[in-house]
């Protein structure tokens, strides 16, 4: 008789699936809690020890690791030597396996989980059975996902067997499943021993969304979420309204939420093509939005807005006047949501701003490999910055410098930000030489230079940027310092009466 081995942690649909197998004349072997559920449902089952003639032991750690199980899974039906070995050792073939694994992921994400709990939820027998069955997909049907139950039953009903193509596809799914399971275990132990730069990097992600296309319409794309979800991420944000996110939406939204977490006061970030086009802070979220909008009322068209306070009715009415792709906030008042949701394509999203994990690494793909680094998250105290010039910054200038410095680290290098205490007024991004970014930022800031200061994400290699800034009204500059020609920039700043401070920290963003 054809046999199926069923042992699942996720019991979804298992009774109905097993009944379908039994109706097809398949004998059921089962274990533990799964067997109890099937027995209660009136489904006849064999226990593992009835098959192996060996008792379960060691608190369930040893039960399926036995030749009568793995021999039944691995034996090639087309080799006489395998069939003879099965006959000699009284091993019967097992043609169907339905197994899913101990809930390791669910266990390690519980608050205050102990190492002992984590270890006891590392499945050994399950992955072994799955891999044995998947290796022998030419003869064995292996199911790890309840979503595949209906397909398997339909093929059995219509053809009295599953097709080779189906078995191979299910086997591939099994190997992805066990690889992801092992990757989580490896990550857990790697973190627990504080290993840095391990010799193997095991990453696992779950498909969140297939995308219409990628960066351009001829590129296919998909969005995957970390298997251990990160709370403060676009993958964990809740979309309340609007079209599905696109590839470019996701990248832009990610850039926007990285910027907004720099600010504690009510703040709004307007972003376009991975760069902020306006950042504003105020006493209310409406005032913050007005500052962000005024920073660049042209570029904000078709952009993304992220706010770190609830969007209220007054702010929503202003936002409604613009064409925007996405608005992200901790929440929307009912009245604000009603106003904004009248635009059917506008994506409205909420994100929990209270959970901002800071220990994540960044992974960037390059041809043939990955780059991995810590995120650019560092506590900086403006009062401890070094003043390199004769003139000290005023209290107002120091606040503006701190604001500009938070902004410039999120602008693509070479990056220059001109800002006052409450808003950016000019941004120069991504230029191949630094003075080019200075010129762009100051051109954008023209007519709004009152109280404006300038921030540079990296040092000035020459004094030309300082001179140009001075000639266009800048009275205070913040930069990392560290150039072999710092003395030239300092001398130029002194010549024009500019206060210049060194942070000692560079913020390149490529």
C-alpha positions in Angstrom: 0.0 0.0 0.0 1.2 3.6 -0.8 2.1 5.4 2.4 2.2 9.0 3.5 4.1 10.4 6.5 2.4 13.4 8.1 3.8 15.5 10.9 3.1 19.2 11.0 3.5 22.1 13.4 1.1 24.2 11.4 -2.2 22.2 11.5 -4.0 24.4 9.0 -6.1 22.2 6.6 -4.3 19.0 7.7 -7.5 17.0 8.5 -9.1 17.7 5.1 -5.8 17.0 3.3 -5.3 13.7 5.1 -8.9 12.6 4.5 -8.3 13.2 0.8 -5.2 11.0 0.9 -7.1 8.2 2.7 -9.9 8.4 0.2 -7.2 7.7 -2.5 -6.2 4.6 -0.7 -3.1 5.9 1.0 -2.0 4.7 4.4 -1.1 7.4 7.0 1.9 7.4 9.3 1.9 10.2 11.8 3.5 11.4 15.0 2.7 13.3 18.2 0.2 16.1 18.1 -0.6 15.6 14.5 -1.5 12.0 15.1 -3.8 13.0 18.0 -5.7 15.4 15.8 -6.0 12.9 13.0 -7.1 10.2 15.5 -9.8 12.6 16.9 -11.0 13.2 13.4 -11.5 9.4 12.9 -8.7 9.0 10.5 -6.8 5.7 10.9 -3.1 6.3 11.4 0.0 4.3 12.2 2.4 5.7 14.8 6.1 6.0 14.0 7.1 3.3 16.5 4.7 0.9 14.8 6.8 1.4 11.6 10.2 1.5 13.2 9.8 -1.0 16.0 11.8 1.5 18.0 10.4 3.7 20.8 10.4 7.5 20.7 12.9 8.7 23.2 14.8 11.7 24.6 11.7 13.9 25.0 10.9 13.4 21.3 14.4 14.3 20.0 14.7 10.9 18.5 11.7 9.4 16.7 11.9 9.6 12.9 15.7 9.3 12.5 15.5 5.7 11.6 16.4 3.5 8.5 12.8 2.4 8.1 11.7 6.0 7.7 14.6 7.3 5.6 15.1 4.1 3.7 11.4 4.4 2.7 12.0 7.9 1.5 15.3 7.7 -0.2 15.1 4.3 -1.9 15.2 4.7 -5.7 12.3 2.7 -7.2 14.2 2.2 -10.4 17.2 0.5 -8.9 17.0 -3.3 -8.1 19.7 -3.0 -5.4 17.6 -0.4 -3.5 14.5 -2.5 -3.8 16.4 -5.6 -2.7 17.7 -3.7 0.4 14.2 -2.6 1.3 12.9 -6.2 1.0 15.8 -7.6 3.1 15.3 -5.0 5.9 11.5 -4.9 5.8 11.3 -1.3 4.7 8.2 -0.1 2.9 8.3 2.9 0.6 6.9 6.2 1.7 5.6 8.1 -1.3 4.1 11.2 0.3 5.6 13.4 3.0 3.7 16.3 4.6 5.9 18.0 7.2 6.4 21.5 8.5 8.8 22.4 11.2 9.0 23.4 14.8 8.2 27.1 15.2 11.8 28.3 15.6 11.1 31.8 14.1 8.0 32.3 16.3 9.9 31.2 19.4 12.9 33.5 19.0 10.7 36.5 18.3 8.9 36.1 21.6 9.9 38.7 24.3 12.4 37.3 26.9 12.8 34.0 25.0 15.5 31.8 26.6 18.3 30.1 24.8 16.9 26.7 26.1 13.5 27.5 24.5 15.2 28.4 21.2 17.3 25.2 21.1 14.3 23.0 21.9 12.6 24.5 18.9 15.3 23.6 16.4 13.8 20.8 14.4 16.1 18.0 13.4 13.9 15.1 12.2 11.6 17.3 10.2 14.3 18.9 7.9 15.9 15.5 7.6 12.7 13.9 6.3 12.0 16.8 4.1 15.4 16.7 2.5 15.3 13.0 2.0 11.9 13.2 0.3 12.9 16.2 -1.8 16.1 14.5 -2.9 14.0 11.6 -4.1 11.4 13.7 -5.9 11.4 11.4 -8.9 9.3 9.1 -6.7 8.2 11.0 -3.6 5.8 13.9 -3.3 6.8 16.3 -0.5 4.6 19.1 0.8 5.8 21.7 3.2 3.2 24.5 2.6 -0.6 24.1 3.3 -1.2 26.2 0.2 -0.1 23.2 -1.9 -2.6 20.7 -0.4 -5.3 21.4 -3.0 -2.9 20.9 -5.9 -1.7 17.6 -4.7 -5.1 16.2 -4.0 -6.4 17.4 -7.4 -3.6 15.6 -9.2 -4.1 12.4 -7.2 -7.8 12.5 -7.9 -7.4 13.2 -11.6 -4.3 11.2 -12.4 -3.9 8.8 -9.4 -0.5 10.3 -8.9 1.3 13.6 -8.9 3.2 14.7 -12.0 7.0 14.7 -12.1 6.9 18.5 -12.7 4.8 19.0 -9.6 7.1 16.9 -7.5 10.2 18.7 -8.7 8.6 22.1 -8.0 7.5 21.0 -4.5 11.1 19.7 -3.9 12.5 23.0 -4.8 10.2 24.7 -2.4 11.3 22.3 0.3 15.0 23.1 -0.2 14.2 26.9 0.0 12.2 26.2 3.2 14.9 24.3 4.9 17.6 26.7 3.8 15.6 29.6 5.2 15.0 27.7 8.5 18.7 26.9 8.8 19.6 30.5 8.0 17.5 31.8 10.9 19.2 29.3 13.2 22.6 30.3 12.0 21.7 34.0 12.5 20.4 33.4 16.0 23.6 31.7 17.1 25.9 34.1 15.2 24.3 37.0 17.1 24.4 35.1 20.4 28.2 34.7 20.2 28.6 38.3 18.8 30.4 37.0 15.7 31.4 39.8 13.3 32.1 39.2 9.6 31.3 35.5 9.7 32.9 33.4 7.0 29.4 32.6 5.5 26.6 35.2 5.3 23.2 33.5 5.4 20.3 35.7 4.6 16.6 34.8 4.3 13.7 36.9 3.2 10.0 36.2 2.5 8.2 37.4 -0.6 6.0 40.3 0.4 4.8 41.6 -3.0 5.4 41.0 -6.7 5.8 44.3 -8.4 4.5 45.5 -11.7 8.0 46.2 -12.8 11.3 47.4 -11.4 13.1 50.7 -11.8 12.0 50.8 -15.4 9.1 49.1 -17.2 11.3 46.5 -18.9 12.7 45.2 -15.6 10.9 42.6 -13.5 11.0 43.0 -9.7 9.7 41.8 -6.4 9.7 43.0 -2.8 11.0 40.7 -0.1 10.8 41.3 3.7 13.3 40.2 6.3 12.2 36.8 7.7 12.5 38.4 11.1 10.5 41.5 10.3 12.0 44.9 11.3 9.3 47.1 12.9 10.6 50.4 11.6 10.7 49.6 7.9 8.6 50.1 4.8 8.1 46.3 4.8 6.3 46.7 8.1 4.3 49.8 7.3 0.5 49.4 6.9 -1.0 50.7 3.6 -4.4 52.2 4.3 -5.3 53.5 0.9 -4.1 53.8 -2.7 -2.4 51.9 -5.5 0.2 49.2 -4.8 3.7 50.4 -4.1 6.1 50.4 -7.0 9.8 49.5 -6.9 10.7 53.2 -7.0 8.1 54.1 -4.4 9.6 51.5 -2.0 13.1 52.9 -2.4 12.0 56.5 -2.0 9.9 55.6 1.0 12.8 53.8 2.6 15.0 56.9 2.1 12.3 59.1 3.6 11.8 57.2 6.8 15.6 57.1 7.3 15.7 60.9 7.3 12.7 61.5 9.5 14.1 59.4 12.4 16.8 62.0 12.8 14.3 64.5 14.2 12.3 64.6 17.4 10.4 67.9 16.9 7.3 67.8 14.7 9.0 67.3 11.3 8.0 66.7 7.7 10.3 65.4 5.0 9.5 65.8 1.3 11.5 63.5 -0.8 12.1 63.0 -4.6 14.3 60.4 -6.3 16.1 59.3 -3.1 17.0 62.8 -2.0 15.1 65.2 0.3 13.8 68.2 -1.5 12.6 69.8 1.7 12.8 69.2 5.4 10.9 71.3 7.9 10.5 71.3 11.7 8.0 73.4 13.6 5.8 73.6 16.7 3.0 71.7 14.9 2.9 69.3 12.0 1.2 71.8 9.8 3.9 74.4 10.4 6.6 71.7 9.7 4.8 70.8 6.5 4.7 74.5 5.4 8.4 74.8 6.0 9.1 71.6 4.0 6.9 72.8 1.2 8.4 76.3 1.1 11.9 74.7 0.9 11.2 73.6 -2.7 7.6 74.0 -3.9 8.6 72.7 -7.4 10.4 69.5 -6.7 7.8 68.3 -4.2 5.4 67.7 -7.1 5.0 63.9 -7.4 7.1 63.2 -4.4 6.8 61.5 -1.0 5.8 63.1 2.3 6.7 61.6 5.7 5.6 63.2 8.9 6.5 62.1 12.5 3.2 63.2 14.0 -0.4 62.4 13.2 -1.7 64.1 10.0 -4.6 66.3 11.2 -7.3 67.9 9.1 -5.5 71.2 8.6 -2.4 69.5 7.3 -4.4 67.1 5.1 -6.2 70.0 3.4 -2.8 71.5 2.5 -1.5 68.1 1.3 -4.6 67.6 -0.8 -3.7 70.5 -3.0 -0.6 68.7 -4.3 0.0 65.6 -6.5 1.9 63.2 -4.2 2.8 59.6 -4.5 2.8 58.6 -0.8 2.1 60.1 2.6 3.6 58.2 5.6 2.8 59.1 9.2 2.2 57.4 12.6 -1.5 57.9 12.0 -4.2 60.0 10.3 -7.1 61.6 12.0 -10.5 60.4 10.6 -11.1 63.8 9.1 -7.7 63.9 7.5 -8.1 60.4 6.1 -11.4 61.2 4.6 -9.9 64.2 2.8 -6.8 62.4 1.5 -8.5 59.2 0.5 -10.7 61.1 -1.9 -7.6 60.7 -4.2 -7.9 57.1 -5.2 -4.3 56.6 -6.2 -2.6 58.4 -3.3 -0.9 55.9 -1.1 -1.6 56.5 2.6 0.6 54.5 5.0 1.1 54.3 8.8 4.3 53.3 10.5 5.1 52.8 14.2 7.7 55.5 14.9 8.2 54.2 18.5 10.1 51.1 17.4 13.3 52.2 15.6 15.8 49.3 15.8 19.3 50.6 15.4 21.4 47.5 15.1 20.5 46.4 11.6 23.1 46.1 9.0 22.7 47.4 5.4 23.2 45.0 2.5 23.8 46.3 -1.0 24.1 44.2 -4.1 27.0 44.6 -6.4 27.8 42.4 -9.5 28.9 39.1 -8.1 28.5 39.9 -4.4 27.2 41.9 -1.5 28.5 44.8 0.5 27.5 44.8 4.2 27.9 47.6 6.6 26.4 49.1 9.8 23.8 51.8 9.3 25.1 55.4 9.5 23.6 55.9 13.0 25.7 57.8 15.4 24.9 60.1 18.3 26.4 63.5 17.7 26.5 66.4 20.2 26.8 69.8 18.5 28.1 71.4 21.7 31.2 69.1 21.4 32.1 70.0 17.8 35.4 71.8 17.3 35.3 75.4 16.2 38.2 75.7 13.7 37.9 79.4 13.0 38.4 82.7 14.9 34.7 83.5 14.9 32.4 81.3 17.1 28.9 80.3 15.8 26.1 82.1 17.5 23.5 80.1 19.4 21.1 80.5 16.5 23.7 79.4 14.0 24.6 76.4 16.1 21.0 75.2 16.0 20.9 75.8 12.2 24.1 73.9 11.8 22.8 71.0 13.8 19.6 70.9 11.7 21.6 71.1 8.4 24.0 68.4 9.6 21.1 66.0 10.2 19.8 66.6 6.7 23.1 66.4 4.8 23.9 62.9 5.9 20.9 61.7 3.8 21.7 63.6 0.6 23.6 61.7 -2.1 27.3 62.6 -2.1 28.8 65.0 -2.9 26.2 66.6 -0.6 25.6 70.2 0.4 22.7 71.5 2.5 21.8 75.2 3.1 19.4 75.5 6.0 18.2 77.7 8.8 17.0 76.5 12.2 13.7 75.1 10.9 14.0 74.2 7.2 16.3 73.4 4.4 16.4 76.2 1.8 18.9 74.7 -0.7 20.2 71.2 -1.5 23.0 70.2 -3.8 23.2 66.5 -4.4 25.2 63.9 -6.2 27.7 66.2 -8.0 31.1 64.9 -9.1 32.9 67.9 -7.5 32.0 69.5 -4.2 31.9 73.1 -5.4 29.3 72.1 -8.0 27.0 70.9 -5.1 27.7 74.2 -3.3 26.6 76.2 -6.3 23.4 74.2 -6.8 22.4 74.5 -3.1 23.1 78.3 -3.0 21.2 78.8 -6.3 18.2 77.1 -4.8 18.5 79.1 -1.6 18.6 82.5 -3.4 16.3 85.0 -1.7 16.0 82.9 1.4 19.4 83.3 2.9 18.4 85.0 6.2 20.0 83.0 9.0 21.2 80.3 6.6 24.2 78.1 7.2 25.9 75.5 5.1 26.6 71.8 5.8 29.0 69.6 3.8 28.8 65.8 4.2 32.6 65.5 3.7 35.6 67.8 4.0 36.4 70.6 1.5 39.4 69.5 -0.6 40.1 73.1 -1.5 39.0 76.5 -0.3 36.9 77.3 -3.4 33.7 76.0 -1.8 34.2 78.2 1.3 34.9 81.3 -0.8 31.9 80.7 -3.0 29.7 80.2 0.1 31.0 83.4 1.7 30.4 85.4 -1.4 26.8 84.3 -1.4 25.9 85.2 2.1 26.9 82.1 4.2 28.1 83.0 7.7 28.5 79.6 9.3 29.6 76.2 8.0 29.7 72.6 9.4 31.9 70.0 7.9 33.8 66.9 9.1 37.3 68.3 8.6 40.2 66.0 8.0 41.6 67.3 4.7 45.3 67.9 4.3 44.2 71.4 3.1 41.9 72.2 6.0 44.2 75.1 6.9 43.3 76.7 3.5 39.6 76.4 4.2 40.0 77.8 7.7 42.0 80.7 6.4 39.4 81.5 3.8 36.6 81.3 6.4 38.6 83.7 8.7 39.1 86.1 5.8 35.3 86.4 5.3 34.4 86.2 9.0 32.7 82.8 8.7 32.3 80.5 11.7 33.3 77.0 10.7 33.0 73.9 12.9 34.4 70.4 12.4 32.4 67.4 13.5 35.1 64.8 13.0 32.5 62.5 11.3 32.0 62.0 7.6 28.5 61.1 6.2 29.1 60.0 2.6 25.9 58.4 1.0 26.5 56.9 -2.4 
